[in-house]
Amino acid sequence: MELITVRNLSKSYARTKVLEDLSVTYESGMIYGLVGENGSGKTTLFNCLMGIVPYDGNIRKAAGISIGYLPAESYFYSLVTGQEYLDFCLKAKGKSVEKQQVEAANEAFQLPLHRYASEYSTGMKKKLALMALLLQDNNLYILDEPFNGVDLYGCIQLKRIIRLLKKQGKTVVLSSHQIIILRELCDSIDYLNHHAIVRRYTHESVDEIEKSILDAAGPT
């Protein structure tokens, strides 16, 4: 089942072209990776999918789809505890979650929910934002550089969560510069270059993907 179909997507900021004539499809129960240089448009693509920014082209979403978005950097208001942040995110999706469910979810994350979220480390903030998305029980999860700033334990934990989401029939789209992690997790990896997705890797090894990207970049 196709959850999102993107056709001829273009986006510019002032005179700077970011995306041009980009097309891609995301189906249910799959894990998709997105790789590209800094400034290639990965975050812009995600913002278009979420409707955060205007764009030209067509994005068709399955009826009733619920999307959870983890930005590369999450913002937390001061004097708001981790628990209050979770409550806000759940109410925003019209969800009601019992205290026991939050405690059960936090067994994996081990977050001090009584503390102000703005005082958390980078890795803890990502865990809190991800925990909120999981409690929302979305169909599709878009994760922008989820492994950045996360410690070793957190990376292992995050990979297990992503795999579990797929087992539950969820769809995950994540960006990362770490091709090894993407190859380990993803059913396919999209390469964003020259304003569009120029190739989708499915069975290629890490070495083959890296060589392909270097060849596309040309001589250095």
Buried (B, 14 or more C-beta within 10 A) or exposed (E): EEBBBBEEBBBBEEEEEBBBEBEBEBBBBBBBBBBBEEEBBBBBBBBBBBEEEEBEBEBEBBEEEEBBBBBBEBEBEEEBBBBBBBBEBBEEBEBEBEEEEBEEBBEEBEBBBEEBBBEBEBBBBBBBBBBBBBBBBBBBBBBBBBBBBBEEEBBEBBBEBBBEBBEEEBBBBBBBBBBEBBBEBBBBBBBBBEBBBBBBBEEBEBEEBBEBBEEEEEEE
